[in-house]
Amino acid sequence: MMSAQFLYQQKRTSAAEAIRHVRNLDMIIVPTGVGEPPALLTALSDQRRNFHGVQVAQILPLRKYGYFDPETVEHVRHTAYFFGGVSRPGGQDGWIDFIPAYFSELPSLIARGLTPADVVFSMASEMDEHGYFSLSLGADYTMAAIAKARAVVLEVNPNVPFANGNCHIHISQVTALVESDEPILEVGLPKIGPVQEAIAKYVADLIPDGATLQIGYGGIPDAVVMQLTHKHDLGIHTEMVGDGIMTLVEAGAVTNRRKNYHPGKMLATFALGSKKLYQFMHRNPALEMHPVDFTNDPYRAGMNDNMIAINATLQIDLLGQCGSESLGSSPYSGTGGQVDFVRAANRSNGGKAFIVLPATAKSDSITRIVPTLTPGTHVTTSKNDVNFVVTEFGVAQLRGKSAKQRAEALIGIAHPDFRDELRAAAKTMKLF
């Protein structure tokens, strides 16, 4: 039997050579965010005109590689599971397509062949003494893709943490690997202003000691985190582990003792943060990284009592429908895990799902609480799922409430300048 080190040396190659494992019409699966392998994707970009019909599918790309080019989409095209700053312009202009899906269901779409996975490109930790690499930065849908792919190409980097959990791949499963030692991309905390702080205060006051948290990315969720450092025995069951969660651990607020599901362990599916965060993840026995169909499964997450989900939306109508991923028909982000965790919190004994948003946009000239969603808006969280809605003007609890009660509650947390016109619209809609 060949040793792991022998296989490693046999499969080690350059990024330019590794790209030869891609064929025309292939779908290349890339992990979320900082799990993307820059050397491989740069080499693919450099050679993109040699290919035809290749797609790169990913949630939240962070670097604008050469293949983000409307002039060469017939060669290599990005396909979005979720739009971010790099991919959003192409999505809005129509030369980047997207696949609507709940984050939790992407692995099953891949496993069932509903969306292809021919090749996997991923960052990976250094190989351990048993021949395993850790895909700690993004287990997400990547582990499912590895099980289906014809070729698995890793970018091995000593700066990638070797995390625990179901995020490991053996050298025997690897087709080719390249080595790099560039620092892992760091993603700073979003800007937090007085509006975000006001919203966060309302949310933090409703989170009890012993709660288990899912915290989405954004200024408001991070502002909530900053107001939880005095809490006790919090737990973490989330999709993203970031610096905010690390801050709560360092403050002693997170112990995971009172979790019902995997007590003593923080669970997440991808990482996004600083060098300090990535070091914090390395062989940390309190943290496990798992595929997203495990972390975001509403049944599993909802087994925790007092499951708290904190997610942002762009617009909400008077029935409680949340448009969290588009501006009208123009794509902005994606479904992600918002609905997964709203449903988890709704299942949980004592759980609370918070949808947070500033009451207005564009310097208070537009209300985000509207009679009906802007035509074409992609509905993310349905009226049947939404529970707590929070703006800087207060909290509206909608679950179990009638249409009329919902309208009244939402108008009560709208910006005062818009309440009269919202009431007039509600009367026209026969909600008052």
Secondary structure, DSSP 4 states (H G I P E B T S, - for coil): ---HHHHHHHHB--HHHHGGG--TT-EEE--SGGGS-HHHHHHHHHTGGG-SSEEEEEES--S--TT--GGGTTTEEEEEEE--TTTHHHHHHTSSEE----GGGHHHHHHTTSS---EEEEEEPPP-TTSEEE-TTB-TTHHHHHHH-SEEEEEE-TTS---BSS-EEEGGG-SEEEE--PPPPP-PPPP--HHHHHHHHHHHHTPPTT-EEEE-SSHHHHHHHHT-TT--SBEEB-SEE-HHHHHHHHTT-B--TT-SSSTT-EEESEE-S-HHHHHHHTT-TTEEE--HHHHT-HHHHTTSTTEEEEEE-SEEETT--EE-SEETTEE-S--TTHHHHHHHHHHSTT-EEEEE--SEETTTTEESEESSPPTT----B-TTT--EEEETTEEEE-TT--HHHHHHHHHHTS-GGGHHHHHHHHHHTT--
